[in-house]
Amino acid sequence: MIIPPYLKAGDTIGIVAPARRMDEQALTPAFNMLRDEGFNIYYDERLFAQEHWFAGSDEYRAAYIQSLLDNPDIQAIWCVRGGYGSVRIIDRLDFSGLCKHPKWLCGFSDITVFHAHLHTCCDMASLHCTMPVNITDNTLPDMAVTTMLDALRGKELRYAFPTHPLNRPGDVTAPIVGGNLSMLYSLTGSRSDVQTEGKILFIEDLDEYLYHIDRMMYNLKRSGRLDGIAGLLVGHLSDMHDNPVPFGHTAEEIVADCCAEYDFPLFFNFPAGHLPDNRAIRMGCPITIQASESEVVSIQTDMHS
C-alpha cells in the first residue's frame, strides 16, 4: 500500500472538479479555510469550465486533472463536489505520475470512483472526506473539516459512535475500502471494481429508493464482494424514499437482512456520508473497530510511524 506523505504548513492542495460544475464564489469559504490553516492552493481557469451539468467536457476535465496528478509540487488533490461524472473520465487518466509522486486524493460520494480505482489499480491510499461544496462560513469549524485536516496531517482518527440494534458486534482490524453504495454498484465488473476480501467494507448512500438499496446489496452479495470481508461498516443512509406500496423495511434492515447469512462484524451509525457529520477516513489503510454494549470506537493511526 502506497501511503502519500502527510501534509505540513506550506504544502499545496490542488483543486479539481471531476464531475458536476461549481461556481467560483461558492468555493470562497473552503479556500479561506485552507489558507488559514497554512496551505497553498493551486487551480486555474479550467476549474470553472461548464458544459451543461459537468465542469467542462470529459476531455477537458480529464486533461486538467491529469495536469495535477502529474504535478510534483502538489501534495494533495481535493475534489470540489461529487454529483455524477467521475466514472466518465477515470479511464482517460494515467496514474503513473501519481505513483511516482504520491499525493492524497480527497472527496466522497461520486469520488468513490477514484477511491476504488486507486485502491484496486494503484494500491494507493486516499481520503474519504468532506468537499468544498459542503463548506460555508456558517459550518466552520465542524467535525467534517477538523477530521479532514487531522487525516491530512497524519493524526490519529478516533471516533466513538452509538451502537445500533442491528449491529453484529466483534472487534476487527483490517484495511478499509468502499464508499458510496451506488458508485460501488456502478463499478461492478470494471477494472475499478473494489477488492473487498480481507477488508472492512464501508458503505453509505443518499436519496435512493429502498428497493434500490436492496438491489445494490444483492449485487454486492451475488458478485462475491461480501464473501471473505473482515467486516461491514455502514455510514449515513440519508433521505431514503419509498413507493406508494411500502417496501416494508428500512435501509438499515435491508442491509442487515442481506448480510444475515454471514458471520462478519456489522456496524451501523458510523459518522460518515451525506450528512454534516461526515468524518474523514483514510481509505485503503487499516482501521480498528472495537464494540461495547453502548458504543463502537474506530481508530486509524499514523501509517508512517
Buried (B, 14 or more C-beta within 10 A) or exposed (E): EEBBBBBEEEBBBBBBBBBBBBEEEBBBBBBBBBEEBEBBBBBEEBBBBBEEEBBBBBEBBBBBBBBBBBBEEBBBBBBBBBBBBBBBBBEEBEBEBBBEBBBBBBBBBBBBBBBBBBBBBBEBBBBBBBBBBBBEEEBBEBBBBBBBBBBBBBBEBEBEBEBBEBBBBBEBEBBBBBBBBBBBBBBBEBEBBBBBEEBBBBBBBBEBBBBBBBEBBEBBBEBEBBEEBBBBBBBBBBEBEEEEEEBEBBBBBBBBEBBEEBEBBBBBBBBBBBBEBBBBBBBBBBBBBBBEEEEBBBBBBBBEE
